[in-house]
Amino acid sequence: MNNIAHTYVDLRSDTVTRPTPAMREAMYRAEVGDDVYGEDPTVNRLEEYAAHILGKEASVFVPSGTMANQIAILTHTQRGDEVFIHRDNHIFYYEGGAAAMWSQATFNQLNGPQGLMTADELEASIRPRNIHHPRPRLLALENTHNRAGGAAISRERFFPLVQVARRHDLSVHLDGARIANAAVALNVDIRELTQDVDSVSMCLSKGLGAPVGSVVAGTRDYIDQARVYRKWLGGGMRQAGIIAAAGIYALDKHINRLAEDHGRARYLAQQLQSLGYHVDMPLVPTNMVMVDLDRSADEFIAALRTREILVGAMGAKRLRLVTHLDVDDEGIERTIAAFSRLF
Ligand SMILES: *Cc1c(COP(=O)(O)O)cnc(C)c1O
């Protein structure tokens, strides 16, 4: 994949972005130290900056979004505790059952449109404290919601769930892998979407364009404990300032430009619709386009690949196309042309 990726239009994910020359320059110049000793000045700067952007007291830099979420759950729960989660959330659907290994929490999977359970369903599923029931402990949210087509979820829509959680003494964790996309699409400050939650994870390595890394943010005490779990999981890195510098650059320069990715995704969705494809649009779309086919997604993907277009599958007959930093207008036009020949 390495060399052909420059001629291919790669819409499989926004994780495929490569650091820009200016980002590499920032990485080259990064001051570094041993972060396990707390002595890497660039990691420390990233952690303060990310905490500020997310509106929390502190944050910790971790290698991946999966580790960020797993550390967050570990920090909130004891073994057996109950986590209320939508069954389409990344933490349940795409993290390999990791919580069964690390936190050993019980997942109560709920349903509902666009990646949100209803407040009534959440309320009804929280059972009284009783020797027969796990201890209800955590509500897990996701924004933007990946399996719901990259849906950005406004505060108005998730706040009723937070209220139910508070009434029952549950903590709230937000998987904000793409929280910056949500804020840009909703035209609000990121903090408006994070102020109600206790902890939030955010990926630097997706649409923000850094090569590696995520953060978890929360209160200072919470993050002190999260740092212990990061060490347990082997996520303590040494001269990590080299990659943290890319994260700082991404937070500085690549948040506002997400609007360009959203514009391209919207245009792509409209064009595919006008070709006759069924595009499943969320209420507030971001950088993803979900296409429902009447045939096998795998075969369609293989046909697109021969035309140097790479897309992902989100089900047997569903495609996911993701716009990002490395997809320009010409790439979008080439994609539309390839789809028009395959209809
Ligand atoms: C990508 C993603 C993650 C995990 O990130 P990795 O860095 O791939 O481990 C978590 N949550 C959501 C919603 C994601 O899209």
The ligand as a Tripos MOL2 file, in Angstrom:
@<TRIPOS>MOLECULE
LIG
   15    15     1     0     0
SMALL
NO_CHARGES

@<TRIPOS>ATOM
      1 C1        -11.0500    5.0920   15.8320 C.3       1 LIG1
      2 C2        -11.9430    5.1380   16.9750 C.ar      1 LIG1
      3 C3        -11.5060    4.7340   18.2520 C.ar      1 LIG1
      4 C4        -10.1910    4.0360   18.5080 C.3       1 LIG1
      5 O1         -9.0760    4.5680   17.9820 O.3       1 LIG1
      6 P1         -7.7760    3.7140   17.6250 P.3       1 LIG1
      7 O2         -6.7210    4.7600   17.7000 O.co2     1 LIG1
      8 O3         -8.0050    3.1640   16.2730 O.co2     1 LIG1
      9 O4         -7.5930    2.6550   18.6610 O.co2     1 LIG1
     10 C5        -12.3820    4.8870   19.2930 C.ar      1 LIG1
     11 N1        -13.6160    5.3820   19.1160 N.ar      1 LIG1
     12 C6        -14.0720    5.7500   17.9130 C.ar      1 LIG1
     13 C7        -15.4490    6.2960   17.7930 C.3       1 LIG1
     14 C8        -13.2580    5.6310   16.8080 C.ar      1 LIG1
     15 O5        -13.7220    5.9890   15.6050 O.3       1 LIG1
@<TRIPOS>BOND
     1     1     2 1
     2     2     3 ar
     3     2    14 ar
     4     3     4 1
     5     3    10 ar
     6     4     5 1
     7     5     6 1
     8     6     7 2
     9     6     8 1
    10     6     9 1
    11    10    11 ar
    12    11    12 ar
    13    12    13 1
    14    12    14 ar
    15    14    15 1
@<TRIPOS>SUBSTRUCTURE
     1 LIG1         1 GROUP 0 **** ****
